[in-house]
Amino acid sequence: MEDIEVELAAHPHDAYFKDVFSDPVRAAVLFQEHLPAPVVERMDWTSLQLMPGSFVKQSLQQAHSDLLFSIQAAEGRSCRLYLLFEHQTTVDEMMPLRLLGYILEILFTHAEAHGRPLPPVVPLVLHQGPDRWVVSPCFEDLFALPASLAEALMPYLPKFRHALLDLSQFDPQQDAADEQMRVVLQLMKMARLKRLAEFFVWMLDQASLPDELLRKSLLYALHTDTILDVEQIAHTLEHNPKLKEEIMSTAAVLIARGKAEGEAKGKAEGEARGVVIGRLTFLQEMMHLPVSSGEELSGLELAELEGRFRDLQGRYEAQFKRA
C-alpha cells in the first residue's frame, strides 16, 4: 500500500491537503487566487518551491497542518509563503497569535542559517471547519484596545494580518477560476459537511481531474465518509462512465483491503488464542485440576483466556513457592 493511502486512511483531511498542495504548481494556483492582487503581481511564480519541515506543534497537529514555500519577489528579494490548513470543527479565536508563533519560528530558523535580511512571510489560512470564520485576521485586533490607548501603544505592538480562504463560504463558481482547484476545494468543503453525495452530482458538470489526482480524491472522499452509499452514487454517475468506473473501482479496492486486513487480524487472533489455550490447559494438568473443554474455552474472548491463564499462573507460582 502506498504511503499516501495509509495516511488517507488514518488522517484523511491532513493527508489530502499535504498531498495536493505540496505540488508547487497547485500551490501557486491557490496562492494566486486567494492572496491580495498587489502580492500576487510582485511574485515570480515560476520560482515557487516547497521547503522542508513543519512549524505546527505536535499537540496541535490534529487541528492544524502547514506547508512553507520560498519564492522570489520583485527587486530580487526572497519571500516565504506560509499555508496553514485549519481543520478543526470550531473557529480558532487565537489564530493570529498562533500564526505569530509560527512566523517567528520561520524567521528564527532563517536567521540562524543565513542571518539578515529576513524574508517577508505572507500567511494564508485555509479554513475547512463547518462554521463561518468570524475572527479578525489582524493580529492587533486581539488586544481590543480603546481608541484612547491604540494611538499610543500600536507602534510598539506586532502588526500583521493573514489572508483567508474560508471553505464554509467557498463558492466554486465565484472563488476558483482554475477548474481542477475548483473541484479540489469543493471536495474539501463537502467532505467536512458530510455532503459528498451532493458533491458527486455537482462533479458531473465539472472538468475531469488527472487520473492520479482523481484516484486520491476518491480515496479521500471514501475515507472521510465511511457510510457513503457508493451504489447510489454510481447510479447518479451513469452519464459519466469514467467517474462511475473510478469510484466503483476505488470502493472495491478498499472493501477488498478491509476484508484482507480483517482476515489477517482474525488469523493472528486465532493463533494467539491457540497459544493461550495450550498454556492454560497445560497448567491445569500440572496442577491436577480439571482440564477445561474446548467447547467451554471457545466461547471466551482472547482477553478472558489471558486473564484465566494469568490467574492460574499466579496460583501455580504461589503453590510452588510454598512447596
C-alpha positions in Angstrom: 0.0 0.0 0.0 1.3 3.5 -0.9 2.2 5.8 2.0 -0.4 8.3 0.8 -3.1 5.6 1.1 -2.0 4.8 4.6 -2.1 8.4 5.5 -5.5 8.9 3.9 -6.9 6.1 5.9 -5.5 7.4 9.2 -5.8 11.2 8.7 -7.7 11.9 5.6 -8.1 15.7 5.8 -4.4 16.3 6.7 -3.1 13.8 4.1 -5.2 15.1 1.2 -4.2 18.7 2.0 -0.5 17.9 2.1 -0.5 15.6 -1.0 -2.4 18.1 -3.2 -0.7 21.3 -2.1 2.8 20.0 -1.8 2.9 20.3 -5.5 4.2 23.9 -6.2 2.1 24.1 -9.4 -1.2 23.5 -7.5 0.0 25.6 -4.5 0.8 28.5 -6.9 -2.8 28.4 -8.2 -4.2 28.5 -4.7 -2.0 31.4 -3.7 -2.6 33.3 -6.9 -6.4 33.0 -6.5 -6.5 33.9 -2.8 -3.7 36.3 -1.9 -4.3 40.0 -2.5 -3.5 41.2 -6.0 -0.6 43.5 -5.1 1.2 40.5 -3.5 0.4 38.2 -6.5 1.7 40.7 -9.0 5.1 41.1 -7.4 5.9 37.4 -7.2 7.8 35.2 -9.7 5.5 32.2 -9.6 7.9 30.1 -11.6 10.3 30.2 -8.7 7.9 28.8 -6.1 9.5 25.9 -4.2 8.3 23.7 -1.2 10.6 24.0 1.8 11.0 21.1 4.2 9.7 20.9 7.7 6.6 21.9 9.7 6.2 24.6 12.4 3.0 23.2 14.0 3.5 21.8 17.4 2.7 18.1 17.8 -0.1 18.9 20.2 -1.9 20.9 17.5 -1.4 18.6 14.6 -4.9 17.2 14.9 -6.2 20.7 14.2 -3.5 22.4 12.0 -1.2 21.4 9.2 1.2 23.6 7.3 3.4 24.0 4.2 6.1 26.6 3.7 7.2 27.8 0.3 10.0 30.0 -0.9 9.5 32.4 -3.8 11.4 35.2 -5.5 9.8 38.6 -5.5 10.4 41.9 -7.1 13.9 43.5 -6.7 15.4 40.1 -6.3 14.1 39.6 -2.7 13.3 36.2 -1.4 9.9 35.7 0.4 8.1 33.0 2.2 4.5 31.9 1.6 3.1 30.1 4.5 0.0 27.9 4.0 -1.7 26.9 7.2 -4.5 24.4 7.0 -7.0 24.8 9.9 -9.3 21.7 10.0 -10.8 21.6 13.5 -14.6 21.8 13.9 -14.6 25.2 15.7 -13.1 28.6 14.7 -9.7 29.2 16.4 -10.1 32.6 18.1 -6.4 32.8 18.7 -5.3 32.1 15.1 -3.3 35.4 14.7 -1.4 34.6 17.9 -0.7 31.1 16.7 0.4 32.4 13.3 2.8 34.9 15.0 4.5 31.9 16.8 4.8 30.0 13.5 6.2 33.1 11.7 8.7 33.7 14.4 10.0 30.1 14.1 10.3 30.5 10.4 12.3 33.7 10.8 14.5 32.4 13.6 15.3 29.3 11.5 16.3 31.6 8.6 18.3 33.9 10.9 20.3 31.0 12.3 21.2 29.7 8.9 21.5 32.9 6.9 21.4 36.0 9.1 19.9 39.2 7.7 18.0 40.3 5.8 14.9 38.3 6.9 12.5 37.1 4.3 8.9 38.5 4.5 6.4 35.8 5.4 2.9 36.0 3.9 0.5 33.7 5.7 -2.7 32.2 4.1 -5.1 30.3 6.3 -7.2 27.6 4.6 -10.2 27.0 6.9 -12.1 23.8 6.5 -14.4 23.9 9.5 -18.2 23.8 9.1 -18.7 27.3 10.6 -18.0 30.6 9.1 -14.7 32.2 10.1 -15.6 35.2 12.2 -12.3 36.1 13.8 -10.4 39.1 12.6 -7.3 38.3 10.5 -5.4 41.2 12.1 -3.1 40.4 15.0 -3.5 43.8 16.6 -7.3 43.2 16.9 -6.6 40.6 19.6 -5.7 43.4 22.0 -9.1 45.2 21.6 -7.6 48.5 22.6 -9.8 51.5 23.1 -9.0 54.4 20.7 -7.5 56.4 23.6 -4.8 53.8 24.0 -4.4 52.4 20.5 -2.7 55.5 19.1 -0.1 55.5 21.8 0.5 51.7 22.0 0.1 50.4 18.5 3.7 51.5 17.4 5.0 49.1 20.0 2.9 46.0 19.0 3.4 43.5 16.2 1.3 44.3 13.3 0.3 41.9 10.5 -2.7 40.1 9.0 -3.2 36.8 7.3 -5.1 36.1 4.1 -8.0 33.7 4.5 -9.8 31.1 2.4 -12.9 30.1 4.3 -14.3 26.9 2.7 -17.5 27.2 4.6 -18.2 30.2 2.4 -16.5 28.9 -0.7 -18.5 29.3 -3.9 -16.9 27.1 -6.6 -18.3 29.3 -9.4 -17.1 32.6 -7.9 -14.0 31.7 -5.9 -11.9 29.5 -8.2 -11.0 30.2 -11.8 -8.8 27.1 -12.1 -11.0 24.1 -13.0 -9.0 21.5 -11.0 -8.7 23.8 -8.0 -12.5 24.3 -8.1 -13.1 20.6 -7.8 -10.4 20.0 -5.1 -11.7 22.9 -2.8 -15.3 21.9 -3.3 -14.5 18.3 -2.4 -12.7 19.5 0.8 -15.7 21.7 1.7 -18.3 19.0 1.1 -16.2 16.3 2.8 -16.2 18.3 6.0 -20.0 18.9 5.8 -20.6 15.1 5.0 -22.4 16.1 1.8 -20.4 14.0 -0.6 -23.4 12.6 -2.4 -24.2 16.2 -3.5 -20.6 16.7 -4.4 -20.6 13.8 -6.9 -23.8 15.1 -8.6 -22.2 18.5 -8.9 -18.9 17.0 -10.2 -20.7 15.6 -13.2 -20.7 19.0 -14.9 -17.1 19.8 -14.0 -13.8 19.3 -15.7 -12.2 15.9 -15.0 -9.2 15.6 -12.8 -5.9 13.9 -13.9 -6.1 10.2 -13.2 -3.7 10.2 -10.2 -5.4 13.2 -8.5 -8.9 11.7 -9.2 -7.9 8.4 -7.5 -6.6 10.2 -4.4 -9.6 12.4 -4.3 -11.9 9.4 -4.4 -9.9 7.7 -1.7 -10.2 10.9 0.4 -13.9 11.0 -0.1 -14.4 7.4 0.9 -12.2 7.7 3.9 -14.0 10.8 5.2 -17.4 9.3 5.0 -17.3 5.6 5.6 -21.1 5.2 5.3 -21.3 6.8 1.9 -23.7 4.9 -0.4 -21.4 4.0 -3.2 -24.0 2.1 -5.2 -26.4 5.1 -5.1 -23.6 7.5 -6.2 -22.7 5.1 -9.0 -26.3 5.2 -10.1 -26.2 9.0 -10.3 -23.0 8.8 -12.4 -24.5 6.9 -15.3 -23.7 9.8 -17.7 -20.1 9.9 -16.7 -18.8 6.3 -17.2 -15.2 7.1 -16.3 -16.1 8.7 -13.0 -18.5 5.9 -12.2 -15.9 3.2 -13.0 -13.3 5.0 -10.9 -15.4 5.3 -7.8 -16.6 1.7 -8.0 -13.1 0.5 -8.6 -11.7 2.6 -5.7 -14.5 1.4 -3.4 -13.9 -2.3 -4.4 -10.2 -1.9 -3.6 -11.0 -0.5 -0.1 -13.5 -3.3 0.6 -11.1 -6.0 -0.6 -8.3 -4.4 1.5 -10.6 -4.2 4.6 -11.6 -7.9 4.1 -7.9 -9.0 3.8 -6.9 -7.0 6.9 -9.9 -8.4 8.8 -8.9 -12.0 7.8 -5.3 -11.4 8.8 -6.4 -10.0 12.1 -8.7 -13.0 12.6 -5.9 -15.4 11.8 -3.5 -13.7 14.1 -6.0 -13.7 16.9 -6.8 -17.3 16.3 -3.1 -18.2 16.6 -2.9 -16.2 19.8 -5.9 -17.9 21.2 -4.3 -21.3 20.5 -1.2 -20.4 22.3 -3.0 -19.2 25.4 -5.4 -22.2 25.5 -2.4 -24.5 25.2 -0.6 -22.8 28.1 -3.8 -22.7 30.2 -4.7 -26.4 29.8 -1.0 -27.4 30.4 -1.1 -25.6 33.7 -4.4 -27.2 34.7 -2.8 -30.6 34.0 0.3 -29.7 36.0 -1.8 -28.6 39.0 -4.0 -31.7 38.7 -7.1 -29.6 38.0 -10.0 -30.5 35.7 -8.9 -29.5 32.2 -11.3 -27.1 30.5 -13.1 -28.5 27.4 -12.6 -27.0 24.0 -16.3 -26.1 23.9 -16.0 -24.1 27.1 -12.9 -22.2 26.0 -14.2 -21.5 22.5 -16.9 -19.2 24.0 -14.3 -17.0 25.7 -12.7 -13.8 24.3 -8.9 -13.7 24.0 -8.7 -11.2 26.9 -10.7 -13.6 29.1 -8.5 -16.5 28.2 -5.4 -14.5 29.0 -7.0 -13.4 32.3 -7.7 -17.0 33.3 -4.1 -18.0 32.4 -2.6 -15.2 34.5 -4.8 -16.1 37.5 -3.8 -19.8 37.3 -0.2 -18.9 36.7 -0.3 -16.8 39.9 -1.8 -19.7 41.9 0.8 -22.1 40.5 3.7 -19.8 41.4 2.3 -19.2 44.9 1.9 -23.0 45.4 5.4 -23.6 44.1 6.9 -21.1 46.5 5.1 -22.6 49.5 6.5 -26.0 48.5 
